[in-house]
Amino acid sequence: MNKLKNSVRLTGFLGSNPEVKTFNNNRSLARVSIATNERYRNVQGEWVTDTQWHSLVFWGKQAAFVEKSLTKGSEIAVEGKLVNRQYVDKDGVSRYVTEVNVYEVLQLNRKPE
């Protein structure tokens, strides 16, 4: 029940190939963004697609799977938790980021729309 406090499930398409980093202790990190699409009719009755982009972070075995198996356009379903973090960029500006730390990933076989 504890995981229900901060739980995210998304299904979408990768917007790029994963970026993978390996650290000194042989731990891997993969980052990628996915697009989720929602379709609805507007007031005029026209179909509108609303696309939202989400940043995903994978660690360890999940990162290795992502690096080996996924490419731009792959459809995946993920479950994880939201993480907010802050960093200072090279110009000294504070940046704020919201990411999904992924616990589980499932590769789907549908083609992109």
Biopython code that builds the backbone (N, CA, C, O; Angstrom):
import numpy as np
from Bio.PDB.StructureBuilder import StructureBuilder

atoms = [
    (1, "MET", "N", (0.823, -1.198, 0.000)),
    (1, "MET", "CA", (0.000, 0.000, 0.000)),
    (1, "MET", "C", (0.860, 1.253, 0.000)),
    (1, "MET", "O", (0.391, 2.313, -0.414)),
    (2, "ASN", "N", (2.093, 1.164, 0.447)),
    (2, "ASN", "CA", (2.977, 2.310, 0.520)),
    (2, "ASN", "C", (3.272, 2.903, -0.847)),
    (2, "ASN", "O", (3.401, 4.121, -0.971)),
    (3, "LYS", "N", (3.385, 2.058, -1.889)),
    (3, "LYS", "CA", (3.695, 2.549, -3.226)),
    (3, "LYS", "C", (2.545, 3.348, -3.834)),
    (3, "LYS", "O", (2.761, 4.098, -4.786)),
    (4, "LEU", "N", (1.338, 3.207, -3.311)),
    (4, "LEU", "CA", (0.202, 3.952, -3.844)),
    (4, "LEU", "C", (0.310, 5.442, -3.547)),
    (4, "LEU", "O", (-0.381, 6.239, -4.180)),
    (5, "LYS", "N", (1.144, 5.832, -2.617)),
    (5, "LYS", "CA", (1.283, 7.237, -2.270)),
    (5, "LYS", "C", (1.956, 8.032, -3.375)),
    (5, "LYS", "O", (1.663, 9.216, -3.544)),
    (6, "ASN", "N", (2.845, 7.412, -4.127)),
    (6, "ASN", "CA", (3.543, 8.090, -5.213)),
    (6, "ASN", "C", (3.734, 7.057, -6.328)),
    (6, "ASN", "O", (4.783, 6.421, -6.434)),
    (7, "SER", "N", (2.708, 6.910, -7.146)),
    (7, "SER", "CA", (2.727, 5.876, -8.176)),
    (7, "SER", "C", (2.262, 6.459, -9.501)),
    (7, "SER", "O", (1.270, 7.185, -9.563)),
    (8, "VAL", "N", (2.999, 6.129, -10.566)),
    (8, "VAL", "CA", (2.681, 6.624, -11.898)),
    (8, "VAL", "C", (2.685, 5.452, -12.866)),
    (8, "VAL", "O", (3.573, 4.601, -12.816)),
    (9, "ARG", "N", (1.691, 5.410, -13.745)),
    (9, "ARG", "CA", (1.658, 4.438, -14.838)),
    (9, "ARG", "C", (1.438, 5.200, -16.129)),
    (9, "ARG", "O", (0.525, 6.018, -16.237)),
    (10, "LEU", "N", (2.294, 4.918, -17.116)),
    (10, "LEU", "CA", (2.202, 5.602, -18.402)),
    (10, "LEU", "C", (2.386, 4.606, -19.531)),
    (10, "LEU", "O", (3.125, 3.629, -19.403)),
    (11, "THR", "N", (1.709, 4.863, -20.635)),
    (11, "THR", "CA", (1.923, 4.118, -21.871)),
    (11, "THR", "C", (2.134, 5.149, -22.961)),
    (11, "THR", "O", (1.315, 6.049, -23.148)),
    (12, "GLY", "N", (3.250, 5.009, -23.686)),
    (12, "GLY", "CA", (3.532, 5.985, -24.723)),
    (12, "GLY", "C", (4.665, 5.539, -25.620)),
    (12, "GLY", "O", (5.152, 4.413, -25.528)),
    (13, "PHE", "N", (5.076, 6.455, -26.496)),
    (13, "PHE", "CA", (6.099, 6.184, -27.495)),
    (13, "PHE", "C", (7.362, 6.975, -27.199)),
    (13, "PHE", "O", (7.290, 8.152, -26.847)),
    (14, "LEU", "N", (8.534, 6.328, -27.341)),
    (14, "LEU", "CA", (9.807, 6.996, -27.118)),
    (14, "LEU", "C", (10.024, 8.073, -28.166)),
    (14, "LEU", "O", (9.806, 7.850, -29.357)),
    (15, "GLY", "N", (10.456, 9.246, -27.713)),
    (15, "GLY", "CA", (10.717, 10.359, -28.615)),
    (15, "GLY", "C", (12.124, 10.370, -29.173)),
    (15, "GLY", "O", (12.410, 11.106, -30.117)),
    (16, "SER", "N", (13.010, 9.558, -28.602)),
    (16, "SER", "CA", (14.402, 9.479, -29.055)),
    (16, "SER", "C", (14.981, 8.161, -28.570)),
    (16, "SER", "O", (14.339, 7.425, -27.820)),
    (17, "ASN", "N", (16.194, 7.873, -29.005)),
    (17, "ASN", "CA", (16.883, 6.705, -28.478)),
    (17, "ASN", "C", (17.312, 7.007, -27.047)),
    (17, "ASN", "O", (17.605, 8.158, -26.724)),
    (18, "PRO", "N", (17.355, 5.992, -26.183)),
    (18, "PRO", "CA", (17.757, 6.219, -24.791)),
    (18, "PRO", "C", (19.203, 6.714, -24.680)),
    (18, "PRO", "O", (20.072, 6.311, -25.453)),
    (19, "GLU", "N", (19.440, 7.593, -23.705)),
    (19, "GLU", "CA", (20.792, 8.045, -23.373)),
    (19, "GLU", "C", (21.231, 7.234, -22.159)),
    (19, "GLU", "O", (20.569, 7.256, -21.121)),
    (20, "VAL", "N", (22.342, 6.522, -22.286)),
    (20, "VAL", "CA", (22.795, 5.630, -21.226)),
    (20, "VAL", "C", (24.148, 6.086, -20.701)),
    (20, "VAL", "O", (25.042, 6.432, -21.473)),
    (21, "LYS", "N", (24.287, 6.083, -19.379)),
    (21, "LYS", "CA", (25.559, 6.402, -18.722)),
    (21, "LYS", "C", (25.917, 5.244, -17.806)),
    (21, "LYS", "O", (25.047, 4.653, -17.165)),
    (22, "THR", "N", (27.201, 4.926, -17.749)),
    (22, "THR", "CA", (27.694, 3.919, -16.810)),
    (22, "THR", "C", (28.667, 4.606, -15.868)),
    (22, "THR", "O", (29.573, 5.314, -16.308)),
    (23, "PHE", "N", (28.478, 4.396, -14.577)),
    (23, "PHE", "CA", (29.298, 5.038, -13.566)),
    (23, "PHE", "C", (30.455, 4.132, -13.167)),
    (23, "PHE", "O", (30.503, 2.966, -13.559)),
    (24, "ASN", "N", (31.399, 4.680, -12.375)),
    (24, "ASN", "CA", (32.603, 3.950, -11.958)),
    (24, "ASN", "C", (32.298, 2.623, -11.289)),
    (24, "ASN", "O", (33.047, 1.660, -11.455)),
    (25, "ASN", "N", (31.207, 2.557, -10.532)),
    (25, "ASN", "CA", (30.869, 1.329, -9.818)),
    (25, "ASN", "C", (30.073, 0.354, -10.696)),
    (25, "ASN", "O", (29.433, -0.565, -10.184)),
    (26, "ASN", "N", (30.114, 0.556, -12.015)),
    (26, "ASN", "CA", (29.421, -0.294, -12.997)),
    (26, "ASN", "C", (27.900, -0.186, -12.922)),
    (26, "ASN", "O", (27.195, -1.043, -13.455)),
    (27, "ARG", "N", (27.395, 0.840, -12.278)),
    (27, "ARG", "CA", (25.944, 1.064, -12.223)),
    (27, "ARG", "C", (25.528, 1.851, -13.451)),
    (27, "ARG", "O", (26.204, 2.803, -13.841)),
    (28, "SER", "N", (24.405, 1.455, -14.068)),
    (28, "SER", "CA", (23.932, 2.089, -15.301)),
    (28, "SER", "C", (22.710, 2.954, -15.035)),
    (28, "SER", "O", (21.905, 2.680, -14.146)),
    (29, "LEU", "N", (22.599, 4.017, -15.846)),
    (29, "LEU", "CA", (21.472, 4.938, -15.813)),
    (29, "LEU", "C", (21.048, 5.191, -17.245)),
    (29, "LEU", "O", (21.885, 5.490, -18.096)),
    (30, "ALA", "N", (19.752, 5.075, -17.523)),
    (30, "ALA", "CA", (19.226, 5.390, -18.856)),
    (30, "ALA", "C", (18.136, 6.447, -18.711)),
    (30, "ALA", "O", (17.315, 6.392, -17.796)),
    (31, "ARG", "N", (18.145, 7.406, -19.626)),
    (31, "ARG", "CA", (17.127, 8.462, -19.654)),
    (31, "ARG", "C", (16.488, 8.482, -21.037)),
    (31, "ARG", "O", (17.156, 8.296, -22.054)),
    (32, "VAL", "N", (15.189, 8.711, -21.046)),
    (32, "VAL", "CA", (14.463, 8.832, -22.306)),
    (32, "VAL", "C", (13.152, 9.564, -22.023)),
    (32, "VAL", "O", (12.656, 9.544, -20.897)),
    (33, "SER", "N", (12.600, 10.202, -23.035)),
    (33, "SER", "CA", (11.295, 10.840, -22.922)),
    (33, "SER", "C", (10.275, 10.041, -23.714)),
    (33, "SER", "O", (10.573, 9.503, -24.780)),
    (34, "ILE", "N", (9.062, 9.974, -23.170)),
    (34, "ILE", "CA", (7.979, 9.344, -23.924)),
    (34, "ILE", "C", (6.835, 10.342, -24.084)),
    (34, "ILE", "O", (6.629, 11.238, -23.266)),
    (35, "ALA", "N", (6.108, 10.142, -25.169)),
    (35, "ALA", "CA", (4.931, 10.953, -25.452)),
    (35, "ALA", "C", (3.684, 10.123, -25.174)),
    (35, "ALA", "O", (3.565, 8.989, -25.636)),
    (36, "THR", "N", (2.760, 10.700, -24.414)),
    (36, "THR", "CA", (1.455, 10.087, -24.223)),
    (36, "THR", "C", (0.438, 10.949, -24.963)),
    (36, "THR", "O", (0.520, 12.177, -24.942)),
    (37, "ASN", "N", (-0.507, 10.305, -25.609)),
    (37, "ASN", "CA", (-1.495, 11.016, -26.428)),
    (37, "ASN", "C", (-2.897, 10.767, -25.905)),
    (37, "ASN", "O", (-3.254, 9.644, -25.547)),
    (38, "GLU", "N", (-3.680, 11.824, -25.866)),
    (38, "GLU", "CA", (-5.085, 11.734, -25.499)),
    (38, "GLU", "C", (-5.892, 12.397, -26.609)),
    (38, "GLU", "O", (-5.612, 13.530, -26.999)),
    (39, "ARG", "N", (-6.892, 11.685, -27.113)),
    (39, "ARG", "CA", (-7.732, 12.235, -28.182)),
    (39, "ARG", "C", (-9.110, 12.564, -27.640)),
    (39, "ARG", "O", (-9.693, 11.802, -26.869)),
    (40, "TYR", "N", (-9.617, 13.713, -28.060)),
    (40, "TYR", "CA", (-10.957, 14.116, -27.653)),
    (40, "TYR", "C", (-11.531, 15.050, -28.714)),
    (40, "TYR", "O", (-10.808, 15.555, -29.572)),
    (41, "ARG", "N", (-12.840, 15.270, -28.641)),
    (41, "ARG", "CA", (-13.514, 16.211, -29.551)),
    (41, "ARG", "C", (-13.618, 17.567, -28.875)),
    (41, "ARG", "O", (-14.013, 17.668, -27.714)),
    (42, "ASN", "N", (-13.259, 18.609, -29.616)),
    (42, "ASN", "CA", (-13.386, 19.957, -29.067)),
    (42, "ASN", "C", (-14.824, 20.455, -29.222)),
    (42, "ASN", "O", (-15.696, 19.709, -29.667)),
    (43, "VAL", "N", (-15.069, 21.710, -28.858)),
    (43, "VAL", "CA", (-16.418, 22.285, -28.894)),
    (43, "VAL", "C", (-17.004, 22.260, -30.304)),
    (43, "VAL", "O", (-18.217, 22.128, -30.467)),
    (44, "GLN", "N", (-16.148, 22.387, -31.329)),
    (44, "GLN", "CA", (-16.607, 22.370, -32.715)),
    (44, "GLN", "C", (-16.820, 20.949, -33.242)),
    (44, "GLN", "O", (-17.227, 20.776, -34.390)),
    (45, "GLY", "N", (-16.552, 19.938, -32.426)),
    (45, "GLY", "CA", (-16.741, 18.548, -32.831)),
    (45, "GLY", "C", (-15.546, 17.963, -33.577)),
    (45, "GLY", "O", (-15.632, 16.853, -34.101)),
    (46, "GLU", "N", (-14.435, 18.694, -33.632)),
    (46, "GLU", "CA", (-13.240, 18.202, -34.326)),
    (46, "GLU", "C", (-12.390, 17.381, -33.362)),
    (46, "GLU", "O", (-12.334, 17.663, -32.165)),
    (47, "TRP", "N", (-11.729, 16.357, -33.909)),
    (47, "TRP", "CA", (-10.829, 15.553, -33.091)),
    (47, "TRP", "C", (-9.542, 16.331, -32.824)),
    (47, "TRP", "O", (-8.952, 16.912, -33.735)),
    (48, "VAL", "N", (-9.122, 16.331, -31.568)),
    (48, "VAL", "CA", (-7.896, 16.998, -31.148)),
    (48, "VAL", "C", (-7.037, 15.969, -30.414)),
    (48, "VAL", "O", (-7.541, 15.190, -29.605)),
    (49, "THR", "N", (-5.742, 15.974, -30.703)),
    (49, "THR", "CA", (-4.808, 15.107, -29.986)),
    (49, "THR", "C", (-3.951, 15.972, -29.072)),
    (49, "THR", "O", (-3.278, 16.900, -29.521)),
    (50, "ASP", "N", (-3.987, 15.652, -27.783)),
    (50, "ASP", "CA", (-3.182, 16.353, -26.787)),
    (50, "ASP", "C", (-1.998, 15.452, -26.429)),
    (50, "ASP", "O", (-2.183, 14.360, -25.891)),
    (51, "THR", "N", (-0.798, 15.911, -26.728)),
    (51, "THR", "CA", (0.414, 15.137, -26.456)),
    (51, "THR", "C", (1.141, 15.729, -25.256)),
    (51, "THR", "O", (1.395, 16.933, -25.206)),
    (52, "GLN", "N", (1.473, 14.876, -24.289)),
    (52, "GLN", "CA", (2.241, 15.259, -23.111)),
    (52, "GLN", "C", (3.557, 14.491, -23.138)),
    (52, "GLN", "O", (3.575, 13.307, -23.473)),
    (53, "TRP", "N", (4.664, 15.157, -22.787)),
    (53, "TRP", "CA", (5.980, 14.530, -22.742)),
    (53, "TRP", "C", (6.384, 14.286, -21.306)),
    (53, "TRP", "O", (6.175, 15.134, -20.439)),
    (54, "HIS", "N", (6.972, 13.105, -21.055)),
    (54, "HIS", "CA", (7.374, 12.689, -19.717)),
    (54, "HIS", "C", (8.818, 12.202, -19.762)),
    (54, "HIS", "O", (9.198, 11.455, -20.663)),
    (55, "SER", "N", (9.621, 12.627, -18.786)),
    (55, "SER", "CA", (11.013, 12.181, -18.683)),
    (55, "SER", "C", (11.074, 10.946, -17.798)),
    (55, "SER", "O", (10.551, 10.940, -16.683)),
    (56, "LEU", "N", (11.723, 9.892, -18.309)),
    (56, "LEU", "CA", (11.846, 8.634, -17.579)),
    (56, "LEU", "C", (13.295, 8.379, -17.214)),
    (56, "LEU", "O", (14.204, 8.725, -17.968)),
    (57, "VAL", "N", (13.511, 7.769, -16.045)),
    (57, "VAL", "CA", (14.842, 7.395, -15.583)),
    (57, "VAL", "C", (14.815, 5.912, -15.216)),
    (57, "VAL", "O", (13.944, 5.462, -14.471)),
    (58, "PHE", "N", (15.774, 5.165, -15.745)),
    (58, "PHE", "CA", (15.905, 3.735, -15.476)),
    (58, "PHE", "C", (17.266, 3.480, -14.847)),
    (58, "PHE", "O", (18.250, 4.113, -15.229)),
    (59, "TRP", "N", (17.335, 2.562, -13.888)),
    (59, "TRP", "CA", (18.587, 2.212, -13.213)),
    (59, "TRP", "C", (18.865, 0.719, -13.366)),
    (59, "TRP", "O", (17.940, -0.076, -13.534)),
    (60, "GLY", "N", (20.126, 0.345, -13.306)),
    (60, "GLY", "CA", (20.544, -1.058, -13.230)),
    (60, "GLY", "C", (20.067, -1.919, -14.378)),
    (60, "GLY", "O", (20.287, -1.591, -15.544)),
    (61, "LYS", "N", (19.407, -3.033, -14.046)),
    (61, "LYS", "CA", (18.934, -3.989, -15.054)),
    (61, "LYS", "C", (17.922, -3.355, -16.002)),
    (61, "LYS", "O", (17.890, -3.669, -17.191)),
    (62, "GLN", "N", (17.094, -2.458, -15.461)),
    (62, "GLN", "CA", (16.119, -1.763, -16.313)),
    (62, "GLN", "C", (16.849, -0.923, -17.360)),
    (62, "GLN", "O", (16.439, -0.886, -18.520)),
    (63, "ALA", "N", (17.927, -0.248, -16.959)),
    (63, "ALA", "CA", (18.709, 0.581, -17.880)),
    (63, "ALA", "C", (19.343, -0.283, -18.967)),
    (63, "ALA", "O", (19.370, 0.108, -20.134)),
    (64, "ALA", "N", (19.850, -1.452, -18.590)),
    (64, "ALA", "CA", (20.462, -2.361, -19.570)),
    (64, "ALA", "C", (19.419, -2.840, -20.573)),
    (64, "ALA", "O", (19.704, -2.923, -21.768)),
    (65, "PHE", "N", (18.208, -3.156, -20.098)),
    (65, "PHE", "CA", (17.128, -3.580, -20.986)),
    (65, "PHE", "C", (16.762, -2.470, -21.964)),
    (65, "PHE", "O", (16.611, -2.710, -23.162)),
    (66, "VAL", "N", (16.623, -1.261, -21.445)),
    (66, "VAL", "CA", (16.250, -0.116, -22.271)),
    (66, "VAL", "C", (17.299, 0.123, -23.353)),
    (66, "VAL", "O", (16.959, 0.346, -24.515)),
    (67, "GLU", "N", (18.571, 0.077, -22.971)),
    (67, "GLU", "CA", (19.658, 0.310, -23.928)),
    (67, "GLU", "C", (19.664, -0.742, -25.039)),
    (67, "GLU", "O", (19.895, -0.420, -26.204)),
    (68, "LYS", "N", (19.414, -1.980, -24.678)),
    (68, "LYS", "CA", (19.496, -3.093, -25.623)),
    (68, "LYS", "C", (18.245, -3.225, -26.492)),
    (68, "LYS", "O", (18.341, -3.614, -27.656)),
    (69, "SER", "N", (17.075, -2.905, -25.937)),
    (69, "SER", "CA", (15.823, -3.281, -26.589)),
    (69, "SER", "C", (14.992, -2.149, -27.180)),
    (69, "SER", "O", (14.152, -2.402, -28.043)),
    (70, "LEU", "N", (15.199, -0.905, -26.742)),
    (70, "LEU", "CA", (14.292, 0.167, -27.146)),
    (70, "LEU", "C", (14.981, 1.191, -28.027)),
    (70, "LEU", "O", (16.158, 1.503, -27.842)),
    (71, "THR", "N", (14.224, 1.713, -28.996)),
    (71, "THR", "CA", (14.699, 2.769, -29.879)),
    (71, "THR", "C", (13.583, 3.789, -30.059)),
    (71, "THR", "O", (12.450, 3.568, -29.633)),
    (72, "LYS", "N", (13.911, 4.891, -30.684)),
    (72, "LYS", "CA", (12.927, 5.937, -30.962)),
    (72, "LYS", "C", (11.704, 5.316, -31.628)),
    (72, "LYS", "O", (11.829, 4.539, -32.574)),
    (73, "GLY", "N", (10.512, 5.668, -31.120)),
    (73, "GLY", "CA", (9.269, 5.148, -31.680)),
    (73, "GLY", "C", (8.748, 3.905, -30.994)),
    (73, "GLY", "O", (7.596, 3.530, -31.214)),
    (74, "SER", "N", (9.560, 3.245, -30.162)),
    (74, "SER", "CA", (9.095, 2.061, -29.431)),
    (74, "SER", "C", (7.963, 2.457, -28.490)),
    (74, "SER", "O", (7.996, 3.519, -27.868)),
    (75, "GLU", "N", (6.963, 1.585, -28.397)),
    (75, "GLU", "CA", (5.883, 1.830, -27.444)),
    (75, "GLU", "C", (6.157, 1.019, -26.186)),
    (75, "GLU", "O", (6.461, -0.173, -26.252)),
    (76, "ILE", "N", (6.046, 1.684, -25.036)),
    (76, "ILE", "CA", (6.276, 1.023, -23.765)),
    (76, "ILE", "C", (5.199, 1.396, -22.760)),
    (76, "ILE", "O", (4.536, 2.426, -22.885)),
    (77, "ALA", "N", (5.040, 0.539, -21.764)),
    (77, "ALA", "CA", (4.234, 0.834, -20.587)),
    (77, "ALA", "C", (5.189, 0.800, -19.402)),
    (77, "ALA", "O", (6.007, -0.112, -19.285)),
    (78, "VAL", "N", (5.086, 1.792, -18.524)),
    (78, "VAL", "CA", (5.979, 1.865, -17.367)),
    (78, "VAL", "C", (5.180, 2.111, -16.101)),
    (78, "VAL", "O", (4.068, 2.639, -16.123)),
    (79, "GLU", "N", (5.795, 1.704, -14.989)),
    (79, "GLU", "CA", (5.274, 2.039, -13.669)),
    (79, "GLU", "C", (6.455, 2.524, -12.846)),
    (79, "GLU", "O", (7.540, 1.945, -12.892)),
    (80, "GLY", "N", (6.230, 3.595, -12.092)),
    (80, "GLY", "CA", (7.307, 4.144, -11.284)),
    (80, "GLY", "C", (6.783, 5.191, -10.328)),
    (80, "GLY", "O", (5.601, 5.209, -9.985)),
    (81, "LYS", "N", (7.699, 6.081, -9.894)),
    (81, "LYS", "CA", (7.295, 7.144, -8.982)),
    (81, "LYS", "C", (7.810, 8.480, -9.493)),
    (81, "LYS", "O", (8.837, 8.541, -10.169)),
    (82, "LEU", "N", (7.091, 9.553, -9.166)),
    (82, "LEU", "CA", (7.503, 10.904, -9.535)),
    (82, "LEU", "C", (8.603, 11.389, -8.604)),
    (82, "LEU", "O", (8.543, 11.207, -7.388)),
    (83, "VAL", "N", (9.608, 12.011, -9.206)),
    (83, "VAL", "CA", (10.710, 12.592, -8.439)),
    (83, "VAL", "C", (10.935, 14.016, -8.949)),
    (83, "VAL", "O", (11.065, 14.236, -10.154)),
    (84, "ASN", "N", (10.979, 14.965, -8.044)),
    (84, "ASN", "CA", (11.305, 16.350, -8.378)),
    (84, "ASN", "C", (12.722, 16.623, -7.912)),
    (84, "ASN", "O", (13.101, 16.251, -6.801)),
    (85, "ARG", "N", (13.500, 17.271, -8.758)),
    (85, "ARG", "CA", (14.861, 17.618, -8.361)),
    (85, "ARG", "C", (15.241, 18.969, -8.945)),
    (85, "ARG", "O", (14.613, 19.464, -9.881)),
    (86, "GLN", "N", (16.284, 19.550, -8.369)),
    (86, "GLN", "CA", (16.785, 20.855, -8.788)),
    (86, "GLN", "C", (18.280, 20.741, -9.039)),
    (86, "GLN", "O", (18.984, 20.016, -8.336)),
    (87, "TYR", "N", (18.759, 21.459, -10.045)),
    (87, "TYR", "CA", (20.194, 21.528, -10.301)),
    (87, "TYR", "C", (20.524, 22.903, -10.860)),
    (87, "TYR", "O", (19.635, 23.641, -11.287)),
    (88, "VAL", "N", (21.801, 23.240, -10.853)),
    (88, "VAL", "CA", (22.275, 24.504, -11.405)),
    (88, "VAL", "C", (22.994, 24.185, -12.710)),
    (88, "VAL", "O", (23.935, 23.392, -12.727)),
    (89, "ASP", "N", (22.546, 24.809, -13.811)),
    (89, "ASP", "CA", (23.152, 24.519, -15.110)),
    (89, "ASP", "C", (24.493, 25.239, -15.269)),
    (89, "ASP", "O", (24.932, 25.952, -14.366)),
    (90, "LYS", "N", (25.135, 25.048, -16.416)),
    (90, "LYS", "CA", (26.481, 25.601, -16.632)),
    (90, "LYS", "C", (26.514, 27.127, -16.625)),
    (90, "LYS", "O", (27.574, 27.727, -16.447)),
    (91, "ASP", "N", (25.338, 27.763, -16.820)),
    (91, "ASP", "CA", (25.259, 29.221, -16.781)),
    (91, "ASP", "C", (24.886, 29.751, -15.397)),
    (91, "ASP", "O", (24.685, 30.953, -15.226)),
    (92, "GLY", "N", (24.792, 28.857, -14.409)),
    (92, "GLY", "CA", (24.469, 29.267, -13.047)),
    (92, "GLY", "C", (22.985, 29.447, -12.782)),
    (92, "GLY", "O", (22.609, 30.002, -11.750)),
    (93, "VAL", "N", (22.129, 28.987, -13.700)),
    (93, "VAL", "CA", (20.682, 29.131, -13.548)),
    (93, "VAL", "C", (20.115, 27.879, -12.879)),
    (93, "VAL", "O", (20.431, 26.759, -13.280)),
    (94, "SER", "N", (19.277, 28.072, -11.859)),
    (94, "SER", "CA", (18.620, 26.934, -11.201)),
    (94, "SER", "C", (17.552, 26.363, -12.115)),
    (94, "SER", "O", (16.720, 27.095, -12.652)),
    (95, "ARG", "N", (17.582, 25.061, -12.287)),
    (95, "ARG", "CA", (16.597, 24.351, -13.117)),
    (95, "ARG", "C", (15.852, 23.349, -12.241)),
    (95, "ARG", "O", (16.424, 22.763, -11.322)),
    (96, "TYR", "N", (14.587, 23.163, -12.537)),
    (96, "TYR", "CA", (13.749, 22.221, -11.811)),
    (96, "TYR", "C", (13.247, 21.174, -12.789)),
    (96, "TYR", "O", (12.823, 21.502, -13.898)),
    (97, "VAL", "N", (13.294, 19.911, -12.377)),
    (97, "VAL", "CA", (12.940, 18.800, -13.255)),
    (97, "VAL", "C", (12.004, 17.855, -12.514)),
    (97, "VAL", "O", (12.204, 17.570, -11.333)),
    (98, "THR", "N", (10.989, 17.374, -13.206)),
    (98, "THR", "CA", (10.135, 16.304, -12.699)),
    (98, "THR", "C", (10.348, 15.096, -13.595)),
    (98, "THR", "O", (10.216, 15.190, -14.816)),
    (99, "GLU", "N", (10.677, 13.961, -12.988)),
    (99, "GLU", "CA", (10.968, 12.737, -13.730)),
    (99, "GLU", "C", (10.200, 11.574, -13.116)),
    (99, "GLU", "O", (9.726, 11.648, -11.983)),
    (100, "VAL", "N", (10.089, 10.502, -13.890)),
    (100, "VAL", "CA", (9.524, 9.262, -13.388)),
    (100, "VAL", "C", (10.676, 8.276, -13.227)),
    (100, "VAL", "O", (11.315, 7.897, -14.209)),
    (101, "ASN", "N", (10.942, 7.859, -11.982)),
    (101, "ASN", "CA", (11.901, 6.780, -11.741)),
    (101, "ASN", "C", (11.152, 5.474, -11.955)),
    (101, "ASN", "O", (10.233, 5.149, -11.204)),
    (102, "VAL", "N", (11.541, 4.731, -12.972)),
    (102, "VAL", "CA", (10.783, 3.564, -13.417)),
    (102, "VAL", "C", (11.169, 2.328, -12.617)),
    (102, "VAL", "O", (12.348, 2.015, -12.455)),
    (103, "TYR", "N", (10.133, 1.620, -12.111)),
    (103, "TYR", "CA", (10.321, 0.338, -11.432)),
    (103, "TYR", "C", (10.153, -0.822, -12.411)),
    (103, "TYR", "O", (10.897, -1.803, -12.374)),
    (104, "GLU", "N", (9.155, -0.685, -13.290)),
    (104, "GLU", "CA", (8.846, -1.764, -14.227)),
    (104, "GLU", "C", (8.637, -1.176, -15.611)),
    (104, "GLU", "O", (8.075, -0.090, -15.759)),
    (105, "VAL", "N", (9.097, -1.907, -16.628)),
    (105, "VAL", "CA", (8.910, -1.493, -18.010)),
    (105, "VAL", "C", (8.462, -2.693, -18.818)),
    (105, "VAL", "O", (8.952, -3.806, -18.626)),
    (106, "LEU", "N", (7.523, -2.457, -19.726)),
    (106, "LEU", "CA", (7.008, -3.496, -20.607)),
    (106, "LEU", "C", (7.040, -2.957, -22.027)),
    (106, "LEU", "O", (6.459, -1.910, -22.311)),
    (107, "GLN", "N", (7.714, -3.667, -22.915)),
    (107, "GLN", "CA", (7.764, -3.262, -24.321)),
    (107, "GLN", "C", (6.511, -3.780, -25.011)),
    (107, "GLN", "O", (6.193, -4.967, -24.935)),
    (108, "LEU", "N", (5.802, -2.876, -25.685)),
    (108, "LEU", "CA", (4.592, -3.240, -26.425)),
    (108, "LEU", "C", (4.929, -3.355, -27.899)),
    (108, "LEU", "O", (5.934, -2.807, -28.350)),
    (109, "ASN", "N", (4.104, -4.057, -28.649)),
    (109, "ASN", "CA", (4.447, -4.354, -30.044)),
    (109, "ASN", "C", (3.684, -3.541, -31.067)),
    (109, "ASN", "O", (3.831, -3.772, -32.268)),
    (110, "ARG", "N", (2.868, -2.590, -30.620)),
    (110, "ARG", "CA", (2.127, -1.776, -31.584)),
    (110, "ARG", "C", (3.042, -0.832, -32.323)),
    (110, "ARG", "O", (4.076, -0.428, -31.791)),
    (111, "LYS", "N", (2.685, -0.477, -33.526)),
    (111, "LYS", "CA", (3.430, 0.510, -34.320)),
    (111, "LYS", "C", (2.979, 1.903, -33.904)),
    (111, "LYS", "O", (1.836, 2.079, -33.482)),
    (112, "PRO", "N", (3.877, 2.918, -34.018)),
    (112, "PRO", "CA", (3.489, 4.294, -33.705)),
    (112, "PRO", "C", (2.335, 4.761, -34.598)),
    (112, "PRO", "O", (2.203, 4.328, -35.743)),
    (113, "GLU", "N", (1.503, 5.654, -34.049)),
    (113, "GLU", "CA", (0.357, 6.176, -34.824)),
    (113, "GLU", "C", (0.819, 7.089, -35.927)),
    (113, "GLU", "O", (-0.003, 7.616, -36.676)),
]
sb = StructureBuilder()
sb.init_structure("model")
sb.init_model(0)
sb.init_chain("A")
sb.init_seg("    ")
for serial, (resi, resn, name, xyz) in enumerate(atoms, 1):
    if name == "N":
        sb.init_residue(resn, " ", resi, " ")
    sb.init_atom(name, np.array(xyz, "f"), 0.0, 1.0, " ", f" {name:<3s}", serial, name[0])
structure = sb.get_structure()
